[in-house]
Amino acid sequence: MPKILIYRQEYDYANVQGLGILDNGDLIIVKKGEPKPELPSSTRIINNPKVPDAFSAPIKIFLDPSTQCPLSCPFCLSDSSKQSTLSISKEKILDYVQQIIDMGVLRVKVGGGEPFVYPYFYDIVEKLHKAGIFVSCSTSGILIDKLTEAELKFFAENKVKISISIDGDEQYHDKLRNKQGLFQKAVNAVKVLKKAQNNVELRATIANNSTSYEQIQFLNDLSQNLKTKIRIRTVKPKGRAIKNKSAALYPTEAYWKFFDHLRLLAQKNLLINIEEMLSYDKPTGYSVYGCKLDCAAGTRSA
């Protein structure tokens, strides 16, 4: 039976009086008037000061300790590259991690840049996991084949969810990310990680052009062939995506055709996750986590 690792007292924002995280990564949301769950003695209990019109701390933090990366993808949010020298020192990053722990954040996604390039990546993961926080990371998969058995075991033991980026078929993906053989490296990374009992998912980024829109059938088939969940999102207008005009700032007719196709695929293939996409056709009264919530920035994620 899953254990509650962290439980955080809340103050009825969005009708929520408590938030928690289970050891399988699932959230616990206790609404106002509902009984508080029975907490084992090992649960870390957080009582933050009340924050007006928000949760007392974010549910999830996106932590980018470096913008160093072997690739220079055209839609990179953080403008990461081989040439980048932006990197947080070990002392500072562990201080930030401690602040995240102290405020009772429940989930942390470590990105970058390429997280496997960052020299203190393992220190971050270990410290967060020991505090009960569910950790995930996103990678191109370019360095997974260099991991040792001990490192693969480390990620399995720390229950890290690893997202591998694949944006389309082999020709498209390698050309998009300007790296011959990257597609095969990513597919092999999924197989290696799954064999080592790691929690793996695919992550596809769809750019604002017809060639990218046409990749979704392939991505649907790939997820089924690899028996792996796939999270599909569109490019956000940030970093190099602005300069390269990769993001759809205003949905066009071509965009809606793509989205309708993707929505139909997602209805048939339960491995597809499109929760980060626009929800224009959600039923009336739909709300995040079953609550009436506003913009997520700072209240649910940061």
N, C-alpha and C positions, 0 to 999 in steps of 0.2 A: 504494500500500500504506500503511495507517495507521501513523503514527509513535508511538512511546512517548514521551510528553512528560514524565511524572514516574514514577519508580520508587522505591518505599519498602521498605526492608528491614524484615521482621517477624520475630517470635521464636516461631513455631510455635503461637501462639494460634489455636484452631480449625483446627489443622493447616496453617496458612498461613505461608509463609516470605517472601512478597513480594507487594506490591500495586502496580499501576500504572494509568495512564490513557492511552488512545489519543487522537489528535487528533479522532476522531469521537465521543468521549464514552464509549466502551466501557471497561469495567474489565478489567484483567488480574489474574488471581488465580493465584499460583504456590504449589502445595501443597508440603508438606514432602517432600523426596526428588526433586522434579521439577527439571529443569535450569533455571537462571536464563536468561531470554531475552537475546538479544544486544541490547545497548543502544547506540544511536547516540551520538556525542559530544555531541549537543544535549540529550540526556535529563538532566533535573534529578534527581539521586540524593539520597535522603533517608535518613539514618541517625539515627533518634531513639533516646533511651534506652528500655530495655525497660519496659513497664508491666505489672504482674502481672494476669493474667486479662483481658486486653483487647488490642486493637490498640494500637500505639504512638501513634496519633492517630486521630481520626474519619475515615471515608471521605468523609462528606458533612457540610457545615455549612449550617444554615438561618439566614440572616443577615437580620434585620429592622431596618434602620437608622432607621425612622420609623414612627409609627402615624398619620400624616396620610393622609387618604383622602377623595375626593369623596363616597363612599358610607358607609352605616352598616348593613351587612348584619346580619341578626338572629343569625347563627351565627358571626360573626367571632371567630377565635381570639385576636386581639390587641386586641379592643375598639377598633378604629380608627374614626375619624370625621373630619368637617370640623373639629370643635371641638378635636381632639387637638393638643397642642403638643409631644408627645414626639418628639425628633429628635436624632440623634447628630451632633456637630460634624464638620467635614471632617477636622480633625487627628486626632480620636479614631477615626473610622471607617477612615481610611487606616492608622492604627496597628494596629487590629484585623485589617484585611486583610493587613498584613505578617506578623502573628503566624500567621494562617491559612496563608499561603504558606510561612513558615519551618518549620511543623510537618508540611508535606507533605500537607495535605488535598487530595483529588482532585476533589471536586465541591462547588460552592457554589450554593445557591438563594437568590436575593435576593427578599425579599418585603416585607412591611410590615404595615399600610398599602399604599398604592398606590405601587409603586417608581418609576413615571414622575413622581411628584410630588416625590420626594426630589432636592434640587439636585445631589448628588454621585454620583448613580446611575451616570452614564457613567464617572466616575473609578474607581469600584469595578470595573465590568465590565472596563475596559481594563487595570487593574492585575492583576486575577485572570487574565485571558486571557493576558497577556504571560508570566505565571509558569507557564502550561501547565494551569491549572485549568479544568475544564469548568463553564461558568456557565449557569444557567437562572433564569428569573424568572416570577412569576405576576401576572396583571393582569386586571382586569374588561374591559379593552379600551376603556375610556371615552375614553382620550387617544390611541389609536393613529392616529386620523384627523388628528391635529395634527402627526405626525412628518414631518419633511422627507425628501427623497430621500437626503440625506447621512446622516441618522440611521438610516433603514431599512438603508442600506448598511453602517453601523457595526455593527449587530447581526448582519448576515449575515457580515461579515468576522471578527467576534469569535466566530462560531459559537454564539451565545446561543440556547438553546431557550426559546421564549416560550409559556407556558401561558395560554390565554384561558378565562375562566370562563363557562360556560353551564350552567344547572342544570335546564333544561326548556324547554317551548315558550314562545313570545313572551309570552303573557298571564301565565303562571306566573312566568317569570323576571323580567319588569319589576315585577310586584307584589311578589315576594319581596325584591328588592333596592331597591324603592321608587324606581325611576327609569324613567320612560316613555322608550321608545326604546332602552333599554340593550341589549336582545336584538339589534336590528338593528345597533347599533354593534359588538357582539361578533362577529357573523357577518361584517360588512364588514371588521373587523380581521383575521380569519383570511384572508380573500381578499387583502387588501392585503399582508399579511406574506408569504404564499405567493408572490404575484406578484413580490415583491422577493427571492425565493430565501432566505427565512428559515425556520428550523426551528420549526415551530408544532405545538402540540397543544391539544386541548380538555381542560377540567378541569371535572367536574361534582361538586357536593356534594349529597348526598342527606340530607335532614332526616328526623327520626323522626315521619313522619305519612303517611297513605295518599295524599294528593295528590302528595307528593314521590316516593313509591315508584312511582306510576303514570307518572312521567316517563321511565322508563328505555327504554321502547319508542321514544319520540320521540328520545331521545338516541342510541340505536342507529341509527335511520334518519338522523339528522343527521350522524353521523360518516361514514356511507357516502356521503351526498349531497355532503359537503364533501371526501370522500376524505382525512380527517384523523383521526389517532389520538385517542382520548378516554380519559382517566384518570378512573375513577369511584371515589369514596370516600364514606364516611358522615361526618356531622358529629362532631367530637371534643368531649368535654365540657370546654370551656375557653372563657374570655372570655365574650362575650354568649350563647354557646350554653347556658351553665349557667342564666343568668337566664331565658332563653326556652324552656328545656327542649327544645332542638332535637336533642339527642343521644340515641341509644338506649343507655342505660346497661346494660339487661338485654334481650337479644333476645326479642321476642314472637313469637307465631305469624305475625302480619302481616309482621314483619321477615324471618322465614325464607322465607315465600312470595316476598317481594321478592327475597331473595338467590338463591333457586333459579331464579327467572325470569332474573335478571341473569346467573347462571352459564351458563344455557343459551344466552342471547344471545351471551355471550363465546366460547362454544365454536364458534359459527357465524361471528361477526364478529371477525376477528383484529385489528381496529383498537381493540377494547375492552381496556383494561388495568384489572384489578381487584386488582393486587398489594397495594394498601393495605387491602383488605378482609380480613375474617376468613377463615382458610383451614381451616375445619372439615372439609372433605372432601378434603384433600390426601392423597396416598398415604402409607402407613407409611414412615417413614424420610426424608420430605421435610425439607429443611433449606435455609436461606438461603444463596445463592451455592454450594450444594453442600457446605456445611460445617455442622457441629454448632455452632450459635451460640445464645447466650442473648439476653436483652433488648438491643435495639439502642442504647439511650440511652448515649451516651458512648463506646461501643465501635465503632459503625458510623456513627452520626449524632449531631449535637449542635445 
